[in-house]
Amino acid sequence: MKGILYILIFLLIISCINEKTKDIQNIDLKLSLLRTYDSIYHDSIKRKTYDIILSIKNKSAKPISFCIMTCSWDENFIINNDYTYFCPWRREADYPTRKHLDPNKNIEYKATIYQDSFSMYHDVETTKIGFIFIDSAICKKRTDFLNILGDKSKHDKIIWSNSLHLK
């Protein structure tokens, strides 16, 4: 009888682990390039600049919710190489909020990224963007969200986009 109980507990644990990984398996992040151009900063330095769209799609039959900043939403995203960066812009009324996605719906974010001319790891040929999925169920207050976002060891749910060849 104890053997059956241990097997049931084991199956329950496996089921819970599988449920957590299913959360991010049902989310698709698509990276699209809108345009490429040269921009100037510090009055004379030219850099490659790209306007992009990030589309987060819920591919599951259930709704999903996640936490993201209202204005500096790009903090929920990371880039796979060290020579591409989001162009910073911030607003004063910036706070964590919950986004809800119904089944087969998506949300889009437009952004501008740029490339530095020098990098230690310029051999990375593709650019991918990762979405740091922060489940709204664990964000009860602002500090919960900021603690997860600020502590990279807690970034256990990252959804990676398709690759773009920007070089």
Secondary structure, DSSP 4 states (H G I P E B T S, - for coil): -HHHHHHHHHHHHHHHHHHHHHHHHTEEEEEEEEEEEEEEETTTEEEEEEEEEEEEEE-SSS-EEEEEESS-GGGGEEESSSSEEEPP---SS--EEEEEE-TT-EEEEEEEEEE-S--TTTT---B-EEEE--BGGG--SHHHHHHHHH-GGG---EEE---B---
